[in-house]
Every structure is written in C-alpha cells, then in structure tokens.
C-alpha cells in the first residue's frame, strides 16, 4: 500500500470545528456594552421630550410673549390689555392642564419691554397663535394617550380661537 501523504494544512473538519468554537465568542463580544478602545465614539440621539412636556414649554413661551406684549402696551389701550390678559390666562390654564403648573408672573414690569406699536405686537402674537394651532394638531395626532390627545385638541381649538380675537384688536 502506498503511504498516504500527510498535508501540512488543516483539514476541512478541523477548520469547521474551529469556526464553530469561535462563533459563541464573537457573539458574546458583540453583546458587550463596552466599546473597543480604537472604535470611534458612538453618539446617541437624546430622546425627544414627551409630547406634554414639549407642549408645556411652548405654552410657557406663549405666556412670555403675552407678558412682553402687555408690558409694552402704551397707556390708554384698555381693550387690548383686557383681551391680551384674558388670552394669557388661557395659556396659563393650558400649561396647568399639561401639568406645567400655574405661572404667577405679573404682566407688569417685564424687564426690557419698551412700548411699541400695538400693530407690531399683534402681528407677532397672531403668528405665534397660528403656529401654535398647527403644532397642537400635530401633537394631538402624535399622542398615544387618548386623554392627552383630547386635551391637546381642546388646547388647539383655543389657540385657533385666539386668532380672530387678536385680529379684532387691529
């Protein structure tokens, strides 16, 4: 019988067994929470704030706009002051309904508020109310909680009703 030549490499069986033995090690390494030292740092996007928190921030910003507009009103604008204060209170109610609490800041004495023409203030507030109404529609649809969606719908309707009230002040 001729002598079999022994190959110097590994057999197919040895290669497959070696590969099978290494797979669990690779799987475990990929489950590690630590990053390899030479790997580039990963960036994790911060989760957006919950819808109610985002809307509460937007309501607080609207309140600040109204505070500035009220503080900047020239003397003798009683009708405009009354309407703006009413709408501001409604925004404070929206904030409270979202769990943001009631703001107790006075509309009087807002630092840096200089008297400006009523038309400029009204235009700014109209733009903000229109945007808020559109945003509430989006947030209402995004909400996964039925009660929150309903609250956002009511807030959106209120924002939309502010537009004609402000238009009447022109």
Secondary structure, 3 states (H helix, E strand, C coil): CCCCCCCCCCCHHHHHHHHHHHHHHHHHHHCCCCCCCCCCCCCCCCCCCCHHHHHHHHHHHHHHHHHHHHHHCCCCCHHHHHHHHHHHHHHHHHHHHCCCCCCCCCCCCCCCCCCCCHHHHHHHHHHHHHHHHHHHHHHHHHCCCHHHHHHHHHHHHHHHHHHHHHHCCC
